[in-house]
Amino acid sequence: MTTLVTGATGNTGRHVVAELIRRGERVRALTRDPAAAAGRFPAGVEVVPGTHTAPEELGAALDGVGRLHVTVTAGLAEAGPELVRRAVDAGVRRITVVWGGFVGPVEQAVADSGVEWTRLEPQEFMSNTLTWTESIRTEGVVREPYDHPSALVHEADIGAVAAVALLDGGHAGRAYNLTGPESLTPRERIAILSRAIGRDIAFVPITHEQAVDRLTATGVSRADAEYVIGWYAAAGADSRTVVDTVERVTGRPARTFAQWAAEHAERFRAPRVTAG
């Protein structure tokens, strides 16, 4: 049986692909640019063109697919329910969905689809730390408006849980809150990163409004920017409470932020200056 993974080149999708291949499954990876993405996947992955925000164009991609993995992203709220309908009509019988932070139209469409589904509810990705890359590399600083703790989860653990839910029984109708093994403030993450790259990193507080403006400067709508920064301002208990879901589902402990930092350390190191 073939599994179609949408958002296959994204921070979580690529780990779903890798874990399914590791388990010997047939995987079809959906991406806008197959030529550019082909070298990023393990051997054996079938790379197909398309985007989950245009489900009317996915007839060929869904052909022969029995399982579907969806990551809710900006722009999917309108197209997502149609994607789910077309997938079920095409023969998909099991769906995993990584939520967008709340149960919106896509998540509800999956729950109402009539097929087996599992919703993955990570509170915050460790990969969000990559937004600090440039300021750490060039200035040795991180600028954030809040220093609240968060139980971040490694993207590879999301991929591992998704693979188990897609391939094994006993996960239908479940909503899995996913966290790492520890709750860390930005300052604590900075200290771990500092040790990983061998360089001091300073924490520089900024205002809520400055954080919103920084996000809108990247092309994010003001409403979405307010939502994201507002989440950090008033994050609920779920965001900082460590749970053992990853270990219960996969049989092994969740990865630590120190592991993530070691894996990505080179991306945070200042570029070397060579003598001319």
RODO-2510 file (C-alpha; in nm, 4 decimals, decimal comma):
residues 276
     n   res          X          Y          Z
     1     m     0,0000     0,0000     0,0000
     2     t     0,1280     0,3464    -0,0918
     3     t     0,1347     0,6433     0,1464
     4     l     0,1128     0,9979     0,0079
     5     v     0,2976     1,2560     0,2172
     6     t     0,2052     1,6192     0,1570
     7     g     0,4509     1,8910     0,2543
     8     a     0,7146     1,6253     0,1979
     9     t     1,0107     1,8650     0,1926
    10     g     0,8995     2,0496     0,5057
    11     n     1,0439     2,0266     0,8546
    12     t     0,8087     1,7434     0,9553
    13     g     0,7091     1,5914     0,6215
    14     r     1,0610     1,4870     0,5302
    15     h     1,0878     1,2931     0,8565
    16     v     0,7591     1,1151     0,7873
    17     v     0,8974     1,0125     0,4472
    18     a     1,2260     0,8920     0,5973
    19     e     1,0574     0,6889     0,8700
    20     l     0,8147     0,5215     0,6294
    21     i     1,1014     0,4271     0,3976
    22     r     1,2995     0,2965     0,6944
    23     r     1,0084     0,0657     0,7676
    24     g     1,0044    -0,0618     0,4104
    25     e     0,6892     0,1140     0,2918
    26     r     0,6035     0,2567    -0,0488
    27     v     0,6044     0,6356    -0,0264
    28     r     0,4853     0,9023    -0,2663
    29     a     0,6200     1,2488    -0,1793
    30     l     0,4179     1,5496    -0,2941
    31     t     0,6186     1,8616    -0,3769
    32     r     0,5844     2,1663    -0,5996
    33     d     0,9247     2,1082    -0,7616
    34     p     1,0118     1,7376    -0,7939
    35     a     1,3371     1,8067    -0,9794
    36     a     1,4701     2,0250    -0,6988
    37     a     1,3471     1,7908    -0,4262
    38     a     1,4494     1,4531    -0,5657
    39     g     1,7951     1,4495    -0,4097
    40     r     1,6568     1,5297    -0,0654
    41     f     1,4750     1,1986    -0,0209
    42     p     1,5964     0,8460     0,0538
    43     a     1,6201     0,5985    -0,2316
    44     g     1,2880     0,4444    -0,3265
    45     v     1,0682     0,7505    -0,2761
    46     e     0,8340     0,8321    -0,5646
    47     v     0,8380     1,2106    -0,6018
    48     v     0,5284     1,3622    -0,7658
    49     p     0,4378     1,7217    -0,8547
    50     g     0,1621     1,9097    -0,6789
    51     t     0,0542     2,0994    -0,3722
    52     h    -0,2053     2,0132    -0,1118
    53     t    -0,3585     2,3586    -0,1560
    54     a    -0,4708     2,2598    -0,5092
    55     p    -0,6475     1,9255    -0,4490
    56     e    -0,8255     1,9413    -0,7843
    57     e    -0,4890     1,8746    -0,9484
    58     l    -0,3985     1,5692    -0,7392
    59     g    -0,5875     1,2947    -0,9211
    60     a    -0,2706     1,1197    -1,0367
    61     a    -0,0929     1,1726    -0,7048
    62     l    -0,3818     1,0072    -0,5170
    63     d    -0,4155     0,7142    -0,7552
    64     g    -0,3519     0,3894    -0,5684
    65     v    -0,2892     0,5640    -0,2358
    66     g    -0,4242     0,3980     0,0781
    67     r    -0,2755     0,6255     0,3431
    68     l    -0,2308     1,0035     0,3594
    69     h    -0,0223     1,2341     0,5765
    70     v    -0,1196     1,6025     0,5873
    71     t     0,0549     1,8921     0,7584
    72     v    -0,1752     2,1891     0,8100
    73     t    -0,0084     2,5027     0,6782
    74     a    -0,1119     2,8582     0,5996
    75     g    -0,3511     2,8605     0,3064
    76     l    -0,4845     2,5089     0,3637
    77     a    -0,7971     2,6070     0,5585
    78     e    -1,0015     2,6544     0,2408
    79     a    -0,8560     2,3749     0,0273
    80     g    -0,7984     2,1184     0,3016
    81     p    -1,1532     1,9827     0,3337
    82     e    -1,1639     1,9273    -0,0436
    83     l    -0,8280     1,7491    -0,0253
    84     v    -0,9679     1,5152     0,2392
    85     r    -1,2845     1,4481     0,0369
    86     r    -1,0905     1,3693    -0,2796
    87     a    -0,8475     1,1489    -0,0893
    88     v    -1,1278     0,9411     0,0624
    89     d    -1,3036     0,9175    -0,2755
    90     a    -0,9751     0,7938    -0,4258
    91     g    -0,9500     0,5121    -0,1717
    92     v    -0,7496     0,6532     0,1195
    93     r    -0,8477     0,4687     0,4371
    94     r    -0,6089     0,6102     0,6969
    95     i    -0,5041     0,9737     0,7523
    96     t    -0,2612     1,1430     0,9882
    97     v    -0,2758     1,5197     1,0241
    98     v    -0,0312     1,7540     1,1974
    99     w    -0,2554     2,0275     1,3281
   100     g    -0,2108     2,4005     1,2850
   101     g    -0,2356     2,4777     1,6567
   102     f    -0,6118     2,4309     1,6904
   103     v    -0,8905     2,2193     1,5427
   104     g    -0,9741     2,4133     1,2275
   105     p    -1,1527     2,3212     0,9030
   106     v    -0,8880     2,0721     0,7884
   107     e    -0,8607     1,8941     1,1209
   108     q    -1,2410     1,8756     1,1439
   109     a    -1,2709     1,7428     0,7887
   110     v    -1,0260     1,4651     0,8753
   111     a    -1,2234     1,3768     1,1902
   112     d    -1,5477     1,3699     0,9886
   113     s    -1,3999     1,1774     0,6943
   114     g    -1,5343     0,8360     0,7894
   115     v    -1,1906     0,6737     0,7660
   116     e    -0,9299     0,6015     1,0335
   117     w    -0,7505     0,9169     1,1415
   118     t    -0,4963     1,0331     1,3975
   119     r    -0,4296     1,3978     1,4821
   120     l    -0,0800     1,4973     1,5919
   121     e    -0,0694     1,8030     1,8164
   122     p     0,2893     1,9238     1,8644
   123     q     0,2976     2,2318     2,0837
   124     e     0,6130     2,3785     1,9284
   125     f     0,8726     2,2429     1,6864
   126     m     1,2398     2,2496     1,7796
   127     s     1,2956     2,3641     1,4212
   128     n     1,1344     2,6989     1,5114
   129     t     1,4762     2,7712     1,6609
   130     l     1,6076     2,8059     1,3051
   131     t     1,4509     3,1533     1,2955
   132     w     1,7436     3,2567     1,5171
   133     t     2,0032     3,1425     1,2651
   134     e     2,0895     3,4744     1,1030
   135     s     2,1113     3,6859     1,4188
   136     i     2,3262     3,4250     1,5938
   137     r     2,5586     3,3839     1,2957
   138     t     2,6071     3,7543     1,2341
   139     e     2,5640     3,9139     1,5785
   140     g     2,5684     3,6421     1,8425
   141     v     2,2267     3,7490     1,9724
   142     v     1,8666     3,6279     1,9903
   143     r     1,5844     3,8830     2,0070
   144     e     1,2533     3,7639     2,1507
   145     p     0,9658     3,9335     2,3342
   146     y     0,9027     3,6544     2,5871
   147     d     1,1036     3,4036     2,7874
   148     h     0,8299     3,1540     2,8680
   149     p     0,9030     2,7787     2,8787
   150     s     0,7940     2,5475     2,5986
   151     a     0,8103     2,1672     2,5712
   152     l     0,9422     2,1675     2,2156
   153     v     0,9386     1,8440     2,0167
   154     h     1,1962     1,7225     1,7644
   155     e     1,0538     1,7016     1,4121
   156     a     1,1933     1,3496     1,3740
   157     d     0,9772     1,2389     1,6664
   158     i     0,6706     1,3798     1,4935
   159     g     0,7672     1,1798     1,1862
   160     a     0,8136     0,8644     1,3926
   161     v     0,4741     0,8987     1,5618
   162     a     0,3074     0,9686     1,2267
   163     a     0,4613     0,6559     1,0756
   164     v     0,3395     0,4384     1,3624
   165     a    -0,0119     0,5831     1,3372
   166     l    -0,0180     0,5295     0,9606
   167     l     0,1140     0,1743     0,9646
   168     d     0,0020     0,0176     1,2923
   169     g    -0,3390    -0,0397     1,4463
   170     g    -0,4736     0,1100     1,7656
   171     h    -0,4369     0,4796     1,6865
   172     a    -0,7638     0,5596     1,5084
   173     g    -0,9548     0,8551     1,6475
   174     r    -0,6682     0,9617     1,8729
   175     a    -0,5382     1,3159     1,9228
   176     y    -0,1772     1,2949     2,0379
   177     n    -0,0218     1,5871     2,2235
   178     l     0,3484     1,5700     2,1332
   179     t     0,6329     1,7224     2,3351
   180     g     0,9994     1,6752     2,3946
   181     p     1,1365     1,5421     2,7261
   182     e     1,1883     1,8863     2,8833
   183     s     1,0351     2,2312     2,8977
   184     l     1,2821     2,5070     2,8110
   185     t     1,2732     2,8855     2,8028
   186     p     1,4401     3,0677     2,5125
   187     r     1,7287     3,1594     2,7451
   188     e     1,7769     2,7918     2,8327
   189     r     1,7707     2,6943     2,4658
   190     i     2,0247     2,9669     2,3940
   191     a     2,2571     2,8247     2,6612
   192     i     2,2344     2,4798     2,5009
   193     l     2,2966     2,6241     2,1550
   194     s     2,5909     2,8224     2,2883
   195     r     2,7561     2,5049     2,4126
   196     a     2,6830     2,3275     2,0844
   197     i     2,8499     2,5927     1,8693
   198     g     3,1197     2,7019     2,1134
   199     r     3,0174     3,0670     2,1158
   200     d     2,8458     3,3022     2,3600
   201     i     2,4942     3,4050     2,2565
   202     a     2,3101     3,6958     2,4194
   203     f     1,9351     3,7194     2,4801
   204     v     1,7978     4,0632     2,3870
   205     p     1,4367     4,1363     2,4892
   206     i     1,2139     4,3143     2,2369
   207     t     0,8540     4,4332     2,2591
   208     h     0,5475     4,2413     2,1446
   209     e     0,4931     4,4948     1,8670
   210     q     0,8516     4,4660     1,7450
   211     a     0,8096     4,0891     1,7227
   212     v     0,4884     4,1272     1,5211
   213     d     0,6530     4,3783     1,2873
   214     r     0,9500     4,1455     1,2363
   215     l     0,7166     3,8656     1,1314
   216     t     0,5082     4,0792     0,8958
   217     a     0,8316     4,1952     0,7296
   218     t     0,8780     3,8354     0,6113
   219     g     0,5428     3,8412     0,4300
   220     v     0,3203     3,7007     0,7044
   221     s    -0,0175     3,8750     0,7342
   222     r    -0,0629     4,0970     1,0379
   223     a    -0,3466     3,8777     1,1651
   224     d    -0,1306     3,5657     1,1454
   225     a     0,1640     3,7471     1,3037
   226     e    -0,0546     3,8628     1,5924
   227     y    -0,1779     3,5057     1,6384
   228     v     0,1732     3,3598     1,6460
   229     i     0,3234     3,6168     1,8825
   230     g     0,0063     3,6115     2,0912
   231     w     0,0516     3,2370     2,1365
   232     y     0,3930     3,2985     2,2907
   233     a     0,2534     3,5789     2,5064
   234     a    -0,0223     3,3671     2,6585
   235     a     0,0793     3,0079     2,5933
   236     g    -0,1334     2,7616     2,7881
   237     a    -0,0270     2,4835     3,0195
   238     d    -0,0160     2,2332     2,7307
   239     s     0,2705     2,4252     2,5729
   240     r     0,5003     2,3771     2,8718
   241     t     0,3769     2,0456     3,0146
   242     v     0,5939     1,7473     2,9226
   243     v     0,4075     1,4308     2,8214
   244     d     0,5429     1,0887     2,7286
   245     t     0,3369     1,0360     2,4123
   246     v     0,6396     0,9943     2,1864
   247     e     0,7792     0,7154     2,4024
   248     r     0,4415     0,5454     2,4488
   249     v     0,3715     0,5408     2,0749
   250     t     0,7195     0,4707     1,9359
   251     g     0,8746     0,2725     2,2205
   252     r     1,1724     0,5040     2,2641
   253     p     1,2318     0,8320     2,4509
   254     a     1,1728     1,1644     2,2826
   255     r     1,4846     1,3384     2,1517
   256     t     1,6297     1,6241     2,3566
   257     f     1,6937     1,9800     2,2458
   258     a     2,0646     1,9175     2,3035
   259     q     2,0462     1,6446     2,0377
   260     w     1,8692     1,8815     1,8000
   261     a     2,1280     2,1545     1,8665
   262     a     2,4167     1,9173     1,7932
   263     e     2,2533     1,8095     1,4666
   264     h     2,2048     2,1698     1,3505
   265     a     2,5058     2,3419     1,5096
   266     e     2,6772     2,4234     1,1808
   267     r     2,3817     2,6339     1,0690
   268     f     2,4337     2,8669     1,3662
   269     r     2,8091     2,9094     1,3390
   270     a     2,9490     3,2357     1,2065
   271     p     3,0889     3,2130     0,8534
   272     r     3,4638     3,1716     0,8472
   273     v     3,6579     3,4672     0,7129
   274     t     3,9576     3,3699     0,5030
   275     a     4,2532     3,5946     0,4325
   276     g     4,2490     3,7408     0,0833
***
